[in-house]
Amino acid sequence: MKITVKFGFEGIKATFNHIALDRISGLIKLGFKKEEIKEKLYGDDLMRYIPCFDKVFDDISAEVKPIYSFSR
């Protein structure tokens, strides 16, 4: 059975949206800055699932704080 038949296109899209949100949260915890996170999401091809990155980043960063701080 094709995965899109089982879960539907919207279900697949929601899954990748959730993956992108988790990725943002994880990168914030690691101390990455907003633009670095955006670049990583583009590199992972996840930006298409976050249509309003600035708003999403602001919302997540209000709840999630870096646990590591290091310079790159």
C-alpha positions as CSV (number, residue, x, y, z in Angstrom):
1,M,0.0,0.0,0.0
2,K,1.3,3.4,-0.9
3,I,2.0,5.6,2.1
4,T,-0.1,8.5,0.6
5,V,-3.1,6.2,0.3
6,K,-2.8,5.1,3.9
7,F,-2.2,8.5,5.4
8,G,-3.2,11.0,2.7
9,F,-1.3,13.9,1.3
10,E,-2.2,16.1,4.2
11,G,-1.1,13.5,6.7
12,I,2.3,13.2,5.0
13,K,2.6,17.0,4.9
14,A,1.7,17.3,8.6
15,T,4.4,14.7,9.5
16,F,7.1,16.7,7.7
17,N,5.8,19.9,9.3
18,H,6.3,18.2,12.7
19,I,9.8,17.0,11.8
20,A,10.7,20.6,10.8
21,L,9.3,22.0,14.1
22,D,11.3,19.4,16.1
23,R,14.4,20.3,14.1
24,I,14.0,24.0,14.9
25,S,13.5,23.2,18.5
26,G,16.6,20.9,18.6
27,L,18.8,23.5,16.9
28,I,17.7,26.2,19.3
29,K,18.6,23.9,22.2
30,L,22.1,23.5,20.6
31,G,22.6,27.2,20.5
32,F,22.2,27.8,16.8
33,K,21.0,31.3,15.7
34,K,17.9,32.1,13.7
35,E,19.7,32.5,10.3
36,E,21.8,29.4,10.9
37,I,18.6,27.4,11.6
38,K,17.0,28.7,8.4
39,E,20.0,27.6,6.4
40,K,19.9,24.2,7.9
41,L,16.2,23.8,7.2
42,Y,16.9,24.8,3.5
43,G,19.7,22.2,3.4
44,D,17.4,19.6,4.8
45,D,14.6,20.6,2.4
46,L,12.3,21.3,5.3
47,M,11.6,25.1,4.7
48,R,8.7,24.2,2.4
49,Y,6.8,22.9,5.5
50,I,7.3,26.1,7.5
51,P,5.6,28.8,5.4
52,C,6.1,31.6,8.0
53,F,9.5,30.8,9.5
54,D,10.0,34.1,11.4
55,K,6.7,33.6,13.3
56,V,7.4,29.9,14.0
57,F,10.9,30.7,15.1
58,D,9.7,33.4,17.5
59,D,7.0,31.1,19.0
60,I,9.4,28.2,19.5
61,S,12.3,30.3,20.8
62,A,9.9,31.8,23.4
63,E,9.5,28.3,24.9
64,V,12.8,26.6,24.1
65,K,16.1,28.0,25.4
66,P,19.6,27.0,24.4
67,I,21.3,24.5,26.7
68,Y,24.6,24.9,24.9
69,S,26.4,28.0,23.9
70,F,29.5,27.8,21.7
71,S,31.0,29.9,18.9
72,R,31.2,28.4,15.4
